[in-house]
Amino acid sequence: MEIDDVDGFVQELTACQDDLILFIRTLCGDFHLAADIRQEVNMVLWRKRRKFTPGTSFRSWAYRIAHLEVKNSFRSGKRGRLTLLEPELLDCFVIELPGALDELPERRLALAGCMERLTPKDRELLQHRYWSESTLESLAEATERSVGTLKARLFQLRTALRLCIGERMREVVP
């Protein structure tokens, strides 16, 4: 990508949006705050686009800027009721996280395979909890189960999925 190649820059920026939101959300812990910070990061990336060195990793450059914007957000008090991580711990996450994100496509495939093994009732519970805006209370009422029962089942499902994903990842990468 040439420094003045706006189309190339936009392609790189667009290609890293999913990883960028995951990176920021992992650091700040809140999806809505992460979305706001990503917008800030995108604006900074655009303003600094001429400083990007072609031939280097665009994603790494974007992560460095995102890291600084997360710290900025924490300093300015935009975190709301979230607990601020110690700067050293945040820096450790920033070092380890890009490698973990590189595994995401394989982990997503493993998760999809593991989800197929679940009963429809368990898949519905997970989808309700993680892909729905409604509360566990509403699901408990609709299914005539207690919130405690649903929470316990979610814990069991997360444990089973973590083990299943680990097994599948070991099969892919010995």
Summary of the structure (lengths in Angstrom):
residues: 174
radius of gyration: 19.4
end to end distance: 35.3
largest distance: 60.2
contacts: 446
relative contact order: 0.09
helix: 79%
strand: 0%
